[in-house]
Amino acid sequence: MTIKEIQEEIISEFSAYDDWMDKYNYLIEMGRDVPQIDVQYKTNNHLITGCQSRVWLHADLKENKVFFTADSDAVITKGIVNLLIRVYSGHTPEEILEADIDFLDQIGLKEHLSPTRSNGLLSMVKQMKLYAQVFKLKMNN
């Protein structure tokens, strides 16, 4: 599946809920399925700065594709990071770098988050794209 197809699938899933409390519950459910970061990476070096909650993110490059794992101490944040992992994980660095995040507006996520959570969301996206940039540079050397 392409990143765009995954985003369309997520938009469709969120459109099934009319109420934002249901959408929050869906995010919390998604957090239960987050690909768990190995305990060795739950360090300050893997903490995402700019998040209200503590969020650890790690990336590996396997067969020219980036795979993310994460964890957070907040259930909604876990769901948000898993949403992003679902979109970006298993794709090439180039695909990740070229992908837009318009789907977040389409599902209404950014407008329903507190300003600090919204900043955290953007910090997660920035960190994932930074990993992709580093892997792209390594692949080209």
BELBELPE-V625127 format. One record per residue. RES is the residue in three letters. PSI is psi as a letter, one per 40 degrees, with the letter a starting at -180 (* if undefined). OMEGA is omega in whole degrees, -180 to 180 (* if undefined). BURIAL is + if it has 24 or more other C-alpha atoms within 12 Angstrom, else -. Layout:
BEGIN
RES:PSI:OMEGA:BURIAL
RES:PSI:OMEGA:BURIAL
END
This chain:
BEGIN
MET:h:177:-
THR:i:177:-
ILE:d:-179:+
LYS:d:180:-
GLU:d:178:-
ILE:d:179:+
GLN:d:178:+
GLU:d:178:-
GLU:d:179:-
ILE:d:178:+
ILE:d:179:+
SER:d:179:-
GLU:d:-179:-
PHE:d:-180:+
SER:e:178:-
ALA:e:-179:-
TYR:h:178:-
ASP:d:-173:-
ASP:h:-180:-
TRP:d:175:-
MET:d:177:-
ASP:d:179:-
LYS:d:175:+
TYR:d:178:+
ASN:d:177:-
TYR:d:176:+
LEU:d:179:+
ILE:d:176:+
GLU:d:180:-
MET:d:180:+
GLY:d:179:+
ARG:d:-177:+
ASP:e:-178:-
VAL:h:175:+
PRO:h:-171:+
GLN:h:176:+
ILE:i:177:+
ASP:i:-176:-
VAL:d:-180:-
GLN:e:-180:-
TYR:e:177:-
LYS:g:-178:-
THR:i:178:-
ASN:d:179:-
ASN:d:-178:-
HIS:e:176:+
LEU:h:177:+
ILE:h:178:+
THR:i:-180:+
GLY:e:179:-
CYS:i:176:+
GLN:d:178:+
SER:i:175:+
ARG:h:180:+
VAL:h:176:+
TRP:h:-179:+
LEU:h:178:+
HIS:i:178:+
ALA:i:175:+
ASP:i:175:+
LEU:h:179:+
LYS:h:180:-
GLU:f:178:-
ASN:e:176:-
LYS:i:-177:-
VAL:h:177:+
PHE:h:-177:+
PHE:i:169:+
THR:i:-176:+
ALA:i:171:+
ASP:i:177:+
SER:i:177:+
ASP:e:180:-
ALA:h:-173:-
VAL:d:180:+
ILE:d:179:+
THR:d:176:+
LYS:d:178:+
GLY:d:180:+
ILE:d:-179:+
VAL:d:178:+
ASN:d:175:+
LEU:d:179:+
LEU:d:178:+
ILE:d:179:+
ARG:d:-179:+
VAL:d:-170:+
TYR:d:-173:+
SER:h:179:+
GLY:e:179:+
HIS:i:-179:+
THR:i:176:+
PRO:d:-180:+
GLU:d:-180:+
GLU:d:180:+
ILE:d:-178:+
LEU:d:-179:+
GLU:e:-175:-
ALA:h:174:+
ASP:i:-179:-
ILE:f:179:+
ASP:d:-179:-
PHE:d:179:+
LEU:d:175:+
ASP:d:-177:-
GLN:d:177:-
ILE:e:177:+
GLY:e:-174:-
LEU:d:-175:+
LYS:d:-178:-
GLU:e:-180:-
HIS:e:176:-
LEU:i:174:+
SER:i:179:-
PRO:d:-180:-
THR:d:177:-
ARG:d:178:+
SER:d:175:+
ASN:d:179:-
GLY:d:178:+
LEU:d:179:+
LEU:d:177:+
SER:d:177:+
MET:d:179:+
VAL:d:-180:+
LYS:d:-179:+
GLN:d:179:+
MET:d:179:+
LYS:d:177:+
LEU:d:175:-
TYR:d:-179:+
ALA:d:179:+
GLN:d:180:+
VAL:d:180:-
PHE:d:178:+
LYS:d:179:-
LEU:d:180:-
LYS:d:-179:-
MET:d:-177:-
ASN:e:180:-
ASN:*:*:-
END
